[in-house]
C-alpha cells in the first residue's frame, strides 16, 4: 500500500511540475527537477522512473535528475522506457526512443554545462557560449 501511494504521489508531483506525463507511467520516488520556464519534458506511456534503489538489482547513486538549461529545451522520453537513477541534462533536445532501457546511473547531456572558452567561464550566467547538440537514442536500445 505504501509503495503504491508513493508512486501515485510521485506521478502527481511530476504533473504539477508541468511535465507531460501520461496516465500509465510509473514513478518510484521523486526525481530532482531543475526546469527552465518554457522548456518541455514529456514522458511516454508505460515509462518507469525509479528514483530509489528498491527494485534495482545494482542500486542507484541518486534520484533521477531532469535539468533543462534553456526555455527551448525539450526532453522527450518514449513509451515503455525504463530509467533508474541517472540524469538527463538538456539545453536543446534529448529524445529517448520507445522500449529503451537506461541502465542505472546513466547520464545523458546534450551540452557540457559550461562554456568551452576559458574567458567565457568567468561569467557563470552566460549560457549563450555553451554549445549544445541534439541527442537522439533510438527505439529498442539498452
Buried (B, 14 or more C-beta within 10 A) or exposed (E): EEEEEBBEEBBEBBBEBBBEBBEEBBBBBBBEBEBBEEBBBBBBBBBBBBBBBEEBEEEBEEBBBBBBBBEBBBBBBBBBBBBBBBBBBBBBBBBBBBBBBBEBBBEBBBBEEEBEEEEBEEEEEEBEEBEBEEBEBEEEEE
